[in-house]
Amino acid sequence: MSWIRYIAPILFAVVLSGPAAAQTIVDSEHYRLKLTPITTGLVYPWGLAFLPDGRVLVTERDGALRVVRMDGAVSPAISGVPDVTAVGQGGLLDVALDPAFKSNRLIYLSFSEPGPGGAGTSVARGKLDLDALRLNAVEVIFRQSPKTNTSRHYGSRLVFAEDGTLFITTGDRGERDRVQDFTINRGQIIRINPDGSIPQDNPFVGKSGYRPEVWSLGHRNPQGAALHPQTGQLWTVEHGARGGDEINTPKAGRNYGWPVISYGRHYSGGKIGIGTEAPGYEQPVYYWDPSIAPSGMTFYTGQVFPAWQNSVFVGALRAQLLSRLSLDGERVIREEILLQELEERIRAVREGPDGFLYILTDNDPGQLIRVEPAQ
């Protein structure tokens, strides 16, 4: 069953003055929250990953990968990062640590890779030398094929599954009519091994007319992804057109319908496909109409905000908010709107090792902001 958002904002902000003017206090349903900018000088930041020592790797869309300390210090750009096509929605996008990072020092980057035909979503991995601020032994382990000259819908979130395989979200690159052509990479969730090889239990391995790296099909532009902490199931959130932003739980070999079915309409106002449902296509867990332009996603599992456990958080670009969705199993039962007072496009949201939430704002200058209880 699908669910549609319609909820009024319930928060009110008080901006502190004096030395703490950068902090903002807001009221949510369960907590008074303090929003503290860790750093405010980033350039269109896109992805973040926490290092074991508490520092944060942050990508900037123009191609810079930086280390941010909790005291606000930001490193120079790490060298060795692949070249990117920083045009439109393209650039250096997500970052993820290998599950065995403490021993192998591997990190993974998604980015818009230039090449013959234009650019495409690619994923590279390399060994991070934090002392030298350098990425070594860099190799591309996935390339979306074919490349194209459009500048949008790269997808690009990276999530490691419990079995060690890597999920990569890819968008339709603005070529919706090619999404249901399964011989190419358009609008798919990809599943590969960390070295780029194909898991033999992928649903289309050995099946004619399909690519073996594909996990699920029929997506538009999934820019958020996370694993459910109890079930290990992948959840994704993707942009619709005018309405029809969706949360899905992509299952092996399933088709999620774009552009055959959708709860939105084209930007022209025209109808998309044949309606909201059809045999052979999966329904979303939840959808928004009007669109909020969702991006990052995280499940909250910490102890700092006990009333937020069993919630999933989704950042929004156009709507400039953080959505907290309460769950009953795989059913969304309630939505709370947070952080509209910031008036910032929220690109990414992550739970930190300290149990606080951290968000990236999509701007120049962009911010890394900590969300914690106000004392």
C-alpha positions as CSV (number, residue, x, y, z in Angstrom):
1,M,0.0,0.0,0.0
2,S,1.3,3.5,-0.8
3,W,1.1,6.5,1.4
4,I,0.9,10.1,0.5
5,R,2.4,12.9,2.5
6,Y,0.2,15.7,3.8
7,I,1.4,17.2,7.0
8,A,1.8,20.8,8.2
9,P,5.2,21.9,9.6
10,I,5.2,21.9,13.4
11,L,8.5,23.4,14.2
12,F,9.6,26.8,15.4
13,A,13.1,28.1,15.5
14,V,14.9,30.5,17.9
15,V,18.3,31.7,16.5
16,L,20.7,32.4,19.3
17,S,22.6,35.6,19.4
18,G,26.1,36.5,20.5
19,P,29.0,34.0,20.2
20,A,26.6,31.1,19.6
21,A,24.8,32.8,16.8
22,A,25.7,30.0,14.4
23,Q,23.6,27.6,16.4
24,T,19.9,27.2,15.9
25,I,17.3,25.8,18.4
26,V,14.2,24.2,17.0
27,D,11.3,22.3,18.6
28,S,10.3,18.9,17.3
29,E,7.5,16.6,18.4
30,H,9.7,14.9,21.0
31,Y,12.7,17.0,21.4
32,R,14.1,20.5,21.5
33,L,17.0,20.3,19.1
34,K,20.3,22.2,18.8
35,L,21.7,22.6,15.3
36,T,25.4,23.2,15.3
37,P,27.3,23.9,12.1
38,I,30.6,21.9,12.2
39,T,31.9,23.7,9.2
40,T,30.2,26.2,6.8
41,G,32.7,26.5,4.0
42,L,32.0,23.5,1.8
43,V,31.2,23.8,-1.9
44,Y,28.1,21.8,-2.8
45,P,28.8,18.9,-0.5
46,W,27.2,15.6,-1.6
47,G,28.2,12.6,0.5
48,L,29.8,11.9,3.9
49,A,31.2,8.9,5.7
50,F,32.5,8.7,9.3
51,L,36.1,7.5,9.8
52,P,36.8,5.3,12.8
53,D,38.4,8.2,14.7
54,G,35.3,10.4,14.4
55,R,36.5,12.5,11.6
56,V,34.3,12.8,8.5
57,L,35.1,12.3,4.8
58,V,33.0,14.7,2.7
59,T,32.7,14.9,-1.0
60,E,32.2,18.2,-2.9
61,R,30.5,18.1,-6.3
62,D,33.3,19.9,-8.1
63,G,35.6,16.9,-7.4
64,A,37.2,17.6,-4.0
65,L,37.3,14.9,-1.2
66,R,38.1,16.4,2.2
67,V,38.5,15.4,5.8
68,V,36.4,17.4,8.3
69,R,37.2,17.4,12.1
70,M,34.6,17.9,14.7
71,D,36.3,21.2,15.7
72,G,35.5,22.5,12.1
73,A,38.9,22.1,10.6
74,V,38.7,21.1,6.9
75,S,41.6,19.5,5.1
76,P,43.0,20.4,1.7
77,A,41.5,18.3,-1.1
78,I,42.8,14.7,-1.0
79,S,44.9,13.9,-4.1
80,G,44.4,10.9,-6.3
81,V,40.6,11.3,-6.7
82,P,39.3,10.4,-10.2
83,D,38.5,13.2,-12.6
84,V,34.8,14.1,-12.7
85,T,32.4,15.9,-15.1
86,A,31.2,18.6,-12.7
87,V,28.3,19.8,-14.9
88,G,24.6,19.9,-13.9
89,Q,24.0,17.3,-11.3
90,G,27.3,15.5,-12.1
91,G,30.5,15.6,-10.1
92,L,32.0,13.8,-7.2
93,L,29.1,12.3,-5.4
94,D,28.9,9.6,-2.7
95,V,31.6,8.1,-0.5
96,A,31.6,4.9,1.5
97,L,34.1,3.0,3.6
98,D,34.9,-0.6,3.0
99,P,33.4,-2.8,5.8
100,A,37.0,-3.8,6.6
101,F,38.3,-0.2,6.4
102,K,40.3,-0.4,9.6
103,S,42.5,-3.1,8.1
104,N,42.4,-2.4,4.3
105,R,41.9,1.4,4.2
106,L,39.7,1.1,1.2
107,I,37.1,3.7,0.3
108,Y,34.6,3.9,-2.5
109,L,33.5,6.9,-4.5
110,S,30.7,7.4,-7.0
111,F,31.1,10.1,-9.6
112,S,30.2,11.2,-13.1
113,E,33.0,9.9,-15.2
114,P,33.9,11.6,-18.5
115,G,34.5,9.5,-21.5
116,P,33.4,8.7,-25.1
117,G,29.8,9.7,-25.5
118,G,29.7,12.1,-22.5
119,A,29.6,10.9,-18.8
120,G,28.1,8.2,-16.7
121,T,27.8,7.1,-13.1
122,S,31.0,5.2,-12.1
123,V,32.4,3.9,-8.9
124,A,36.1,3.8,-8.0
125,R,37.9,2.4,-5.0
126,G,41.3,3.2,-3.6
127,K,43.4,3.1,-0.4
128,L,43.2,6.1,1.7
129,D,46.4,7.5,3.2
130,L,45.2,10.0,5.7
131,D,48.7,11.2,6.7
132,A,49.6,12.1,3.1
133,L,46.0,13.1,2.2
134,R,46.2,10.8,-0.8
135,L,44.1,8.1,-2.5
136,N,46.3,5.3,-3.8
137,A,45.8,2.3,-6.1
138,V,42.6,3.8,-7.5
139,E,40.6,1.5,-9.8
140,V,37.2,1.9,-11.4
141,I,35.0,-1.1,-10.4
142,F,31.7,-0.1,-12.1
143,R,30.8,2.0,-15.1
144,Q,27.3,2.8,-16.2
145,S,26.9,2.0,-19.9
146,P,26.5,3.7,-22.2
147,K,27.6,7.2,-21.3
148,T,25.5,10.2,-22.5
149,N,25.7,13.9,-22.8
150,T,22.8,14.7,-20.5
151,S,23.8,16.3,-17.2
152,R,21.2,14.9,-14.7
153,H,19.9,11.8,-12.8
154,Y,23.1,10.1,-11.8
155,G,21.7,8.4,-8.7
156,S,25.0,7.4,-7.0
157,R,24.3,6.4,-3.4
158,L,26.6,3.6,-2.2
159,V,25.5,1.0,0.4
160,F,27.2,-2.1,1.6
161,A,24.9,-5.1,2.2
162,E,25.3,-7.4,5.2
163,D,26.9,-10.0,2.9
164,G,29.6,-7.6,1.9
165,T,28.3,-6.8,-1.6
166,L,27.9,-3.2,-2.7
167,F,24.7,-1.6,-3.9
168,I,25.0,1.3,-6.3
169,T,21.9,3.4,-7.2
170,T,21.9,4.7,-10.8
171,G,19.5,7.1,-12.4
172,D,17.9,7.2,-15.9
173,R,20.3,10.1,-16.9
174,G,17.2,12.0,-18.2
175,E,16.6,9.3,-20.8
176,R,13.4,7.8,-19.4
177,D,12.5,6.0,-22.7
178,R,15.6,3.8,-22.2
179,V,14.9,2.6,-18.7
180,Q,12.9,-0.5,-19.8
181,D,15.8,-1.5,-22.1
182,F,17.5,-4.0,-19.9
183,T,20.6,-4.4,-22.1
184,I,21.9,-1.0,-20.9
185,N,22.3,0.7,-17.5
186,R,19.5,3.1,-17.0
187,G,17.5,3.5,-13.8
188,Q,18.8,0.5,-11.9
189,I,20.1,-0.7,-8.6
190,I,23.4,-2.4,-9.2
191,R,24.9,-5.1,-7.0
192,I,28.6,-6.0,-7.3
193,N,31.4,-7.4,-5.2
194,P,33.8,-4.9,-3.7
195,D,36.3,-5.7,-6.4
196,G,33.8,-5.1,-9.2
197,S,33.0,-8.7,-10.0
198,I,29.5,-9.9,-10.3
199,P,27.8,-12.0,-7.5
200,Q,26.7,-15.2,-9.0
201,D,23.3,-15.0,-7.1
202,N,22.4,-11.7,-8.8
203,P,18.9,-12.2,-10.4
204,F,19.9,-11.8,-14.1
205,V,23.2,-13.7,-14.2
206,G,23.1,-15.8,-17.3
207,K,19.8,-14.4,-18.5
208,S,19.7,-13.2,-22.1
209,G,18.7,-9.6,-22.6
210,Y,19.7,-8.4,-19.1
211,R,22.9,-7.2,-17.5
212,P,24.3,-9.4,-14.8
213,E,25.3,-6.6,-12.4
214,V,21.6,-5.4,-12.1
215,W,19.7,-6.0,-8.9
216,S,16.4,-4.2,-9.6
217,L,15.0,-2.2,-12.5
218,G,12.6,0.7,-13.4
219,H,14.0,3.5,-11.2
220,R,14.1,7.2,-12.0
221,N,16.8,8.8,-9.9
222,P,17.4,7.2,-6.5
223,Q,19.6,9.6,-4.5
224,G,19.1,8.1,-1.1
225,A,19.7,4.5,0.1
226,A,20.2,2.7,3.4
227,L,19.9,-0.8,5.0
228,H,17.0,-1.4,7.4
229,P,18.8,-2.1,10.7
230,Q,16.6,-5.1,11.7
231,T,16.0,-6.8,8.4
232,G,19.1,-5.9,6.4
233,Q,16.7,-5.0,3.5
234,L,17.9,-2.2,1.1
235,W,15.6,0.9,1.1
236,T,15.9,3.6,-1.5
237,V,14.3,7.0,-2.1
238,E,14.1,8.5,-5.6
239,H,13.0,11.6,-7.4
240,G,9.7,11.6,-9.3
241,A,8.9,14.3,-11.8
242,R,6.0,16.6,-10.7
243,G,5.1,14.5,-7.7
244,G,5.7,10.8,-7.4
245,D,8.9,10.8,-5.3
246,E,9.1,7.3,-4.0
247,I,10.5,5.1,-1.2
248,N,11.1,1.6,-2.4
249,T,12.5,-1.6,-0.9
250,P,14.2,-3.0,-4.0
251,K,14.0,-6.8,-4.3
252,A,16.0,-9.0,-6.6
253,G,14.8,-8.9,-10.2
254,R,11.8,-6.7,-9.5
255,N,10.7,-3.8,-11.8
256,Y,9.7,-0.6,-10.1
257,G,7.9,0.8,-13.0
258,W,9.5,4.0,-14.3
259,P,8.3,5.4,-16.7
260,V,5.4,3.0,-17.2
261,I,3.8,3.8,-13.9
262,S,4.2,6.8,-11.5
263,Y,2.3,8.8,-8.9
264,G,3.6,12.0,-10.5
265,R,3.1,13.8,-13.8
266,H,5.6,15.2,-16.3
267,Y,6.9,18.7,-15.8
268,S,4.7,19.7,-18.7
269,G,1.7,18.5,-16.7
270,G,1.2,15.5,-19.0
271,K,0.4,12.0,-17.8
272,I,3.2,9.6,-17.1
273,G,2.9,6.1,-18.6
274,I,-0.4,4.2,-18.1
275,G,-1.2,5.3,-14.5
276,T,-0.2,4.5,-11.0
277,E,-0.1,0.7,-11.2
278,A,0.1,-2.2,-13.6
279,P,0.8,-5.9,-13.5
280,G,4.5,-6.8,-13.3
281,Y,5.5,-3.5,-11.6
282,E,6.1,-2.9,-7.9
283,Q,4.4,-0.4,-5.8
284,P,6.3,2.1,-3.6
285,V,6.3,1.8,0.2
286,Y,5.6,5.5,0.3
287,Y,5.3,8.5,-2.0
288,W,5.1,12.2,-2.0
289,D,2.9,14.4,-4.0
290,P,3.8,17.3,-4.4
291,S,7.4,16.4,-4.8
292,I,9.9,17.2,-2.1
293,A,13.0,16.3,-4.2
294,P,14.4,13.7,-1.8
295,S,18.1,12.9,-1.4
296,G,20.0,11.3,1.5
297,M,18.4,8.6,3.7
298,T,19.3,7.0,7.1
299,F,17.7,4.8,9.7
300,Y,18.1,6.0,13.3
301,T,19.4,3.3,15.7
302,G,21.1,5.4,18.4
303,Q,20.4,6.0,22.1
304,V,20.5,9.8,22.1
305,F,17.0,10.2,20.6
306,P,15.1,7.1,21.9
307,A,11.8,8.3,20.6
308,W,13.3,8.4,17.1
309,Q,14.2,4.7,17.0
310,N,12.4,2.8,14.3
311,S,12.4,6.0,12.2
312,V,13.9,6.6,8.8
313,F,15.1,10.1,7.9
314,V,15.0,11.6,4.3
315,G,16.6,14.9,3.3
316,A,14.8,17.1,0.8
317,L,16.2,19.6,-1.7
318,R,13.3,21.5,-3.2
319,A,11.2,21.4,0.0
320,Q,14.2,22.3,2.1
321,L,13.4,19.9,5.0
322,L,14.2,16.7,6.8
323,S,11.4,14.2,6.9
324,R,11.2,11.7,9.8
325,L,9.1,8.7,8.9
326,S,7.8,6.4,11.6
327,L,7.6,2.8,10.6
328,D,5.5,-0.3,11.3
329,G,7.5,-3.0,9.6
330,E,7.8,-1.9,6.0
331,R,4.8,0.5,6.3
332,V,5.1,4.2,6.9
333,I,2.6,5.2,9.5
334,R,3.4,8.9,10.1
335,E,5.6,11.7,8.9
336,E,7.1,14.6,10.9
337,I,8.6,17.6,9.1
338,L,11.9,18.9,10.6
339,L,14.4,21.7,10.0
340,Q,12.4,23.9,7.5
341,E,13.7,26.8,9.5
342,L,17.1,26.4,8.0
343,E,15.8,27.2,4.6
344,E,18.5,24.9,3.2
345,R,18.5,22.1,0.6
346,I,19.4,19.0,2.6
347,R,21.5,16.7,0.4
348,A,22.6,14.0,2.9
349,V,21.7,12.8,6.4
350,R,23.7,10.3,8.5
351,E,23.6,9.0,12.0
352,G,27.0,9.6,13.6
353,P,28.9,7.2,15.9
354,D,27.9,9.5,18.7
355,G,24.2,8.9,18.1
356,F,23.6,12.5,16.8
357,L,22.3,13.2,13.3
358,Y,24.5,15.0,10.7
359,I,23.3,16.7,7.6
360,L,24.9,18.3,4.6
361,T,23.4,21.3,3.0
362,D,23.5,21.6,-0.8
363,N,24.9,25.1,-1.3
364,D,28.0,27.1,-1.8
365,P,28.9,27.7,0.9
366,G,27.5,24.4,2.2
367,Q,27.4,23.2,5.8
368,L,28.0,20.0,7.8
369,I,25.5,20.4,10.7
370,R,25.1,18.3,13.8
371,V,21.6,17.7,15.2
372,E,21.6,17.1,18.9
373,P,19.3,17.6,22.0
374,A,19.3,21.1,23.3
375,Q,20.3,21.2,27.0
